[in-house]
């Protein structure tokens, strides 16, 4: 039973790393856009952390 718990913890860590990578990629991609490109999509630079977090982790 302890091995299942350990395996579950390891899988959770890898899942979290994958989600963080998606959030990082989303933030990077959005940050490369100009302010006018962001505005056309209804976003401002201040929205980027929230949007990137949601892209990686969903609605926690």
CORMO-V268008 format. One record per residue. N is the residue number from 1. RES is the residue in one small letter. PHI is phi in degrees with one decimal (NA if undefined). OMEGA is omega in whole degrees, 0 to 359 (NA if undefined). NEAR is the number of other ideal C-beta (glycine too) atoms within 10 Angstrom. Layout:
BEGIN
n=N res=RES phi=PHI omega=OMEGA near=NEAR
n=N res=RES phi=PHI omega=OMEGA near=NEAR
END
This chain:
BEGIN
n=1 res=x phi=NA omega=179 near=5
n=2 res=x phi=-65.0 omega=180 near=6
n=3 res=x phi=-68.6 omega=177 near=7
n=4 res=x phi=-64.7 omega=179 near=8
n=5 res=x phi=-65.1 omega=178 near=9
n=6 res=x phi=-64.6 omega=179 near=10
n=7 res=x phi=-62.3 omega=177 near=10
n=8 res=x phi=-60.5 omega=179 near=10
n=9 res=x phi=-66.4 omega=179 near=9
n=10 res=x phi=-64.1 omega=179 near=10
n=11 res=x phi=-62.7 omega=179 near=10
n=12 res=x phi=-61.5 omega=180 near=10
n=13 res=x phi=-61.6 omega=180 near=10
n=14 res=x phi=-65.3 omega=176 near=9
n=15 res=x phi=-63.1 omega=179 near=10
n=16 res=x phi=-63.0 omega=178 near=12
n=17 res=x phi=-62.6 omega=179 near=9
n=18 res=x phi=-63.2 omega=179 near=11
n=19 res=x phi=-64.4 omega=178 near=16
n=20 res=x phi=-63.2 omega=177 near=13
n=21 res=x phi=-63.7 omega=177 near=11
n=22 res=x phi=-63.9 omega=179 near=14
n=23 res=x phi=-63.9 omega=180 near=18
n=24 res=x phi=-63.8 omega=178 near=13
n=25 res=x phi=-63.3 omega=179 near=13
n=26 res=x phi=-61.2 omega=180 near=17
n=27 res=x phi=-62.1 omega=180 near=17
n=28 res=x phi=-61.0 omega=181 near=11
n=29 res=x phi=-60.4 omega=180 near=12
n=30 res=x phi=-69.2 omega=182 near=19
n=31 res=x phi=-68.6 omega=178 near=12
n=32 res=x phi=-79.0 omega=179 near=8
n=33 res=x phi=-78.8 omega=176 near=15
n=34 res=x phi=-75.6 omega=178 near=8
n=35 res=x phi=-59.9 omega=180 near=10
n=36 res=x phi=-69.8 omega=176 near=7
n=37 res=x phi=-65.3 omega=177 near=11
n=38 res=x phi=-64.2 omega=181 near=18
n=39 res=x phi=-61.5 omega=178 near=11
n=40 res=x phi=-61.8 omega=179 near=10
n=41 res=x phi=-98.1 omega=178 near=10
n=42 res=x phi=76.7 omega=182 near=7
n=43 res=x phi=-122.9 omega=170 near=16
n=44 res=x phi=-122.9 omega=179 near=9
n=45 res=x phi=-60.2 omega=179 near=11
n=46 res=x phi=-66.3 omega=179 near=8
n=47 res=x phi=-80.9 omega=190 near=13
n=48 res=x phi=-58.1 omega=180 near=18
n=49 res=x phi=-59.8 omega=181 near=13
n=50 res=x phi=-65.6 omega=181 near=10
n=51 res=x phi=-65.6 omega=180 near=16
n=52 res=x phi=-65.5 omega=178 near=20
n=53 res=x phi=-60.6 omega=179 near=18
n=54 res=x phi=-64.6 omega=178 near=13
n=55 res=x phi=-63.5 omega=182 near=17
n=56 res=x phi=-87.7 omega=189 near=18
n=57 res=x phi=-116.9 omega=181 near=13
n=58 res=x phi=71.9 omega=180 near=8
n=59 res=x phi=-92.7 omega=179 near=5
n=60 res=x phi=-80.2 omega=NA near=6
END
